[in-house]
Amino acid sequence: MNEQVVPDSEHRGLVARLPQLPRDLAQLARFDRPIGWWLLFWPCLWGVWLAGAGAQWALAAWLLLGSVAMRGAGCVYNDIVDADLDRQVARTALRPVASGRVSRKAAWGWLLLLCMVGLVVLLQLRLEAQLFALASLALVAAYPFMKRITWWPQAWLGLVFSWGLPVGWIALRSDNWDALMAAYAGTVLWVIGYDTIYALQDREDDALVGIRSSALRLGKAVKPGVAMFYLGAMALWGLGFWLYRPDWIALLTLLPVGLHLLWQVATLEAGDGGNALDRFRSNRLAGALMAAACYVVGNA
C-alpha cells in the first residue's frame, strides 16, 4: 500500500500524481473521496428542485461548490480534533494530520481557506437562507465529539448532512414548512442508515479505542437496523411529498430510490468492509434518484 494514500481513496492515481503538500491537503479535505460532497450536495439540490422554481442551475452550481468546500472544511476540522484517535484506527492512521505529514497549524490555515470559499457561496443566497445555513455551524463544530459521548454520532451527522435541504428550499421560498420538515426528517434517517453502513468498516478498531457508533450499538442487528432507518426515510419522504402535493402519482416517484435502498440492504454483508464501502458509495445513485423525484414533484 502506498503510505501516502489512505486505504479508501477513490482516486489513488490522481492523488498520487500531485506534489507532496497538495496531495496531503487534498487528502485532508477528502478531495480523493468525492462521495462525501455528493452526499452533502444532494439534499441541497432536493430542496431547490422540490421548491418548484425550475432547475435553477446557477443556484445548484453555487451549492455544489459550497458542498465541496464545506465538506472539505468539515473533514479538516474533524481530523484536527480526532488526530489522536485516528492514529489508533487502521483505516485512518495514515491521514495527513494523524500521521504528522501536515501540522495542526497548516491544517487550520487550510480550514480557513476552505471556509472563505464557503463564505463566497453563502453570499450568493438570500438573507433568510444565509442565516439558516449559518445556524448549522454549531452542529458541525460539535460533531467530532459525538462519537465520544453517544452511541449514535450518525444521528448527529444526519442533522448536519441534511441541513442543505432546507437551505436550498429557503433560498427560493419560505412556506410549506410541514412538507419541508417531513422531508428533512426523512433525510436525517437516510444519513443514519448509510453512515451506519460506512461505520461497519471500523467496528473492531472502534471497539478497541472506545469510539462509539451505531454500527457497534446495533451489533448483530445492524442489517435490520439499517432497513428500519431506510424504511423510515421513505415514509417521511412520502409524507413530505403528500403534504406538498397530495397526489398518489407523486408518491410513485419515490419507487426507484426505494428499490435502490432495498437493494443496498438485501446485498449488505456486515462482516465485509469492502461490501459495506461499496453499498455506502452507492448512495450517490440514491441521491440522484431522489433528486429526480423532487424535480418531478416540484415542477411537473
Secondary structure, 3 states (H helix, E strand, C coil): CCCCCCCCCCCHHHHHCCCHHHHHHHHHCCCCCCHHHHHHHHHHHHHHHHCCCCCCHHHHHHHHHHHHHHHHHHHHHHHHHHHHHHCCCCCCCCCHHHHCCCCHHHHHHHHHHHHHHHHHHHCCCCHHHHHHHHCCHHHHHHHHHHHHHCCCHHHHHHHHHCCHHHHHHHCCCCCCHHHHHHHHHHHHHHHHHHHHHHHHHHHHHHHHHCCCCHHHHHHHHHHHHHHHHHHHHHHHHHHHHHHHCCCHHHHHCCHHHHHHHHHHHHHCCCCCHHHHHHHHHCHHHHHHHHHHHHHHHHHC
